[in-house]
Amino acid sequence: MIKGEEKIKKAIVEALCDDPDVDAAKISVRVDGSLVTLTGTVDSVKARQSAFDAASSIFETVEVKNFLVVNEKPKEDPRAHIS
């Protein structure tokens, strides 16, 4: 990774860490020139979009490939606890 790519990656990781909707620890960022690839898992569709937006907001980023997988926890049916 060249110095410019490292700078872009660092900026994206910082943006992901600053986003309350995103758990940055579950996301890998790869930079190849101005192309950014996101891989890993997120907890919601909103978090997936937020991660994409954070990566896209970095000035040097031209294209973002978002391969994040959404692992939404199934919502519990409140009726399941009625006896």
N, C-alpha and C positions, 0 to 999 in steps of 0.2 A: 504494500500500500504506500503510495507516495504521500508526501507531506500535505498537499492540498486535500487529498482524500481523507487523511487522518483528521484534518481540521473540520471537514464537512461531517464526518462521523461523530466527532466530539460534540459539535453543535446540535446534531440530531438527538444524540443520547441525552444531552442536557435538556432539550425541549421535551423529550419523552418523560424524563424524570420530573419535570415541572408540571406535567399535565396530571391533574387529580383523577382523571378517568382511566389512566393507563398505568399498568404495573410494568415498568420498564425492565425489571429483572427477568421477565418472561419473553423479551423481544431481542432478537439479534438483528444488528444493522450491518449490511455489507455495502460498501461504496466502490464503484468502478467508474472512475471519471466523474460524470455528473449523474450517473444512474445509481439509485439507491434501492436496495432490496431489503424488505422487512420480512422476517420469518419468526415463528414462535406462536404463542397462544395468548389470547386475551379473553376477558370474561364476558364481553358483550359486543354487539354490533356497534354500539356507540364508542366503545374503547377502540375497536378496529378502525373506525373512521377518524377518531381523534389522533391515533398514531399516524395514520396516513397524512392528516392535515399538519401535524407537527413536522413530519419529514418534508412535506411539500413546502413548508413555510421558510425553509432555509434557502437563502438567496442562490447559492451555487447549485442547488438541486434542480435538474431539468426534468427527470422522470423518476417516479416512485413505483416500484413493483411491490404490491401488498399481498404477500402470501401468508398473512396472519390467519390463524384458525380460531374461530370463536368457540369457546367451551362454556356455553351458558349453563348455569346450574338450573336444573328443572325446578320450576316453581311448585311449591307444595300446595296441594289442594286442601284448603281449610276444612272442607267437609270430611276429610280423612280422619280427623280427630274427634268426630262426633260419635258418641256411643249410643 
